């Protein structure tokens, strides 16, 4: 069963299709590229998992669109959510 999905090759986060346990290795497909990422914490269903290191201030990209900026460096496999992303919508 697929645990997370990446929609666009520009994305730097994947969306959890089910809860992902801390330490679990998740297979991510980015186009034809397959990458295994170990979750650094539990990722709730529907939340985001960083699929690469995202530097502080860098755009967080989901579905090929910028959804916010990292408020601190987010490591690959880390939960990406409101505790480390600031929305840029409506600004």
C-alpha positions in Angstrom: 0.0 0.0 0.0 1.2 3.5 -0.9 1.9 5.5 2.3 2.5 9.0 0.7 2.1 10.7 -2.6 4.0 13.3 -4.6 1.9 15.0 -7.2 4.5 17.2 -9.0 8.2 16.8 -9.7 8.7 20.3 -8.2 7.3 19.2 -4.8 9.6 19.1 -1.8 6.9 17.5 0.4 4.7 14.4 0.1 1.2 14.0 1.5 0.6 11.1 3.9 -2.2 8.8 2.6 -2.3 7.1 6.0 -0.6 7.7 9.3 3.1 7.1 9.0 4.9 5.8 12.1 8.2 7.3 13.4 11.1 5.4 12.0 9.0 3.9 9.2 10.6 3.8 5.7 8.2 5.2 3.1 8.7 4.7 -0.7 8.1 7.9 -2.6 7.7 8.0 -6.4 8.6 11.3 -8.1 7.9 10.7 -11.7 10.0 7.6 -12.6 12.3 8.1 -9.6 11.7 6.0 -6.5 13.1 7.2 -3.2 13.0 5.7 0.3 12.6 8.2 3.1 12.6 7.3 6.9 10.0 9.3 8.9 11.7 11.2 11.8 8.4 11.3 13.7 4.8 10.2 13.3 3.1 11.9 10.3 -0.7 12.0 10.6 -2.9 11.2 7.7 -3.2 14.1 5.3 -0.1 15.9 6.7 3.2 16.5 4.9 6.5 14.7 4.9 9.6 16.5 3.7 11.1 14.6 0.9 14.3 16.6 0.9 16.0 19.1 3.2 14.2 22.4 3.0 16.2 25.4 4.3 14.8 28.1 6.5 13.1 30.7 4.3 12.8 28.3 1.4 9.5 27.7 -0.4 7.5 24.7 0.7 6.1 23.2 -2.5 3.0 20.9 -2.7 1.1 20.1 -5.9 3.7 22.1 -7.8 2.7 25.3 -6.0 4.3 27.3 -3.1 2.1 26.8 0.0 4.4 28.6 2.4 7.9 29.2 3.7 10.0 27.1 6.1 10.3 28.9 9.4 13.3 26.7 10.2 15.3 24.1 8.3 13.1 21.0 7.8 15.1 17.8 7.4 14.2 15.0 5.0 11.7 12.7 6.6 10.5 15.4 9.0 6.8 16.3 9.6 6.2 19.5 7.7 3.2 21.5 9.2 2.3 24.7 11.0 5.1 24.3 13.5 7.8 24.8 10.8 5.9 26.3 7.9 4.5 29.9 7.6 1.7 30.4 5.0 2.3 32.8 2.2 -1.3 32.7 1.0 -3.1 36.1 1.1 0.1 38.1 1.7 
